[in-house]
Amino acid sequence: TLLVDDEEGGVVFLSSSASSASSSGFGYASLERQRQRLPVYKYRKAILYLVERHATTIVVGETGSGKSTQIPQYLKEAGWADGGRLIGCTQPRRLAVQTVASRVAEEVGVKLGEEVGYTIRFEDQTNPVVTMIKFLTDGVLIREMMEDPLLTKYRRKNSLLGSSDDMPNPEPAILSVEGKGYTVEVHYVEEPVSDYLLAAVNTVLLIHEKEPPGDILVFLTGQDDIDTAVKLLNEEIQHRRKHYFDLLILPLYSGLPRADQDLIFAPTSKGKRKVVISTNIAETSLTLEGVVYVVDTGFSKQKCYNPISDIESLVVAPISKASARQRAGRAGRVRPGKCFRLYTEEYYLNEMQPEGVPEMQRSNLVPCIIQLKALGIDNILGFDWPASPSPEAVIRALEILYSLGILDEDAKLTVPIGFQVAEIPLDPMISKMLLSANDFGCSDEILTIASFLSVQSVWVSVRGVKKEFDEAKLRFAAAEKKVVDIRGQLLRLMKRFGIPLKSCDRDMQSVRKAIIAGSFANACHLEEYSQNGMYKTIRTSQEVYIHPSSVLFRVNPKWVVYQSLISTDKHYMRNVIAIEPSWLTEAAPHFYQYRTPNPALN
Ligand code: ADP
């Protein structure tokens, strides 16, 4: 049985084949009572009935109504996991996979990783023998489909052979799970605010001063501004003292360590007020009980892709009305709540977009097209997309995939490179670099580089304060351990592909050439000498700059290749190496001759 959670609309799709006997569930009393209070509980029988009779069941319900945590348990209690079968439940985000799995393990009363487990990229917390309920990201499921297109471990053993009487109805069944939240009173600012971060901090302090008990959820955009807000609030608490000490300030973003995740969900102790400062992950992917006040800055960090410049970046952008309503709804979980919008009512009514742009239309399609091809879907241009990407974006992606040698002239995955890239759980450009490393005799070094690129930066700036320095070292240690683990997993893949581990013994030119084999499309040329010189991308002549965290910042080599871009006031290149221009034509002759008849390259 497979549950696919679509966080946007609060919908779960269940698809199954045929059914089974029943057994009764058990649990700890108070947790059991919490389970029974969730809106899906009333529909337990209806859900089990529909799933028996329909190949696909769609359950629609508000965020937090219990779709992800409860339905897998109902199915398990009804015997769907008997006989070595597996109940899978996908979540769009890694953090949601981890927190939901840990909650379900607690409700079932088992250790996480045994009967209830999870799998996210580079982290498998399941046991092949005993796991019955497995949470996973969409991406992990797609990878499993590549190895096993019929997803046999999620099916009843004899379901493909059953008589026609046992066959479920191929029409999907749709069930709406009602359970509205409480009313939420919405407040707007009278004048536009110039600094939403400061405004959010002040609003939290004001709520604490004026409003009765209840936790506060603040929507900011990313780890940087969340950390700043946490720091500012803690300073204010130290400064104001007295009843401000009742505030407990907690950050929430993906990549948060396990201990901090637990704090987010721990019940607030009496007399305290929890303030969770979150990215938009708390908008639809996670539900925090106890939130009565929401502070909505009106912004989130969004992926954005421009097929003309071929630049994909994360930018802070205004949210849509649909998101604003969803954010406000988070305040009405346990009782009537209040939402403080840090924008004017006039702006909400007249300027905010009604709906956000689907992610498919804001993304570079390279990873998506490889996945479709690997699943055997060849006609990309005629594919029935839920939200069609622009033809330019499709063509851009096909162009790059062709020049990377991942697709052939008929736009089919190449053997073995294309199929191997599809199997490696990394950005395709990094995967290609890994597969090319052998040609340059530096697979050992490239494996390490690829592993480091898979974790958030391990480097932090240290400003001489002892405490910060110690924390910095700890963060480095944690990230380094993870890198070693990822390296081990990638090494096993390389072995399977028959790529030997070989070191080039500090021949950095070979290492840089191997990097270019994957990242040649990200080449840039220095246009303007200055303190931090301006570069232009060779492909599309976009202005870009070296990120201050790079060792090449202010060195300004004439030619560089970058691995990623982040966009704030400018486009900044991160993970940059200096190159020789002739290496580009060597690495990708079609690409550079066809795209750019640039005299500097000859
Ligand atoms: P849905 O899938 O319908 O959005 P969920 O099943 O994820 O809803 O959530 C149901 C309830 O379980 C929510 O009230 C949520 O707060 C609670 N919950 C989810 N994860 C945890 C956790 N790790 N700790 C405590 N409560 C949790």
Boltz pocket constraint, residues with backbone or C-beta under 6 A from the ligand:
constraints:
  - pocket:
      binder: B
      contacts: [[A, 38], [A, 61], [A, 62], [A, 63], [A, 64], [A, 65], [A, 66], [A, 67], [A, 68], [A, 69], [A, 70], [A, 99], [A, 100], [A, 102], [A, 103], [A, 265], [A, 284], [A, 285], [A, 287], [A, 288], [A, 289]]
      max_distance: 6.0
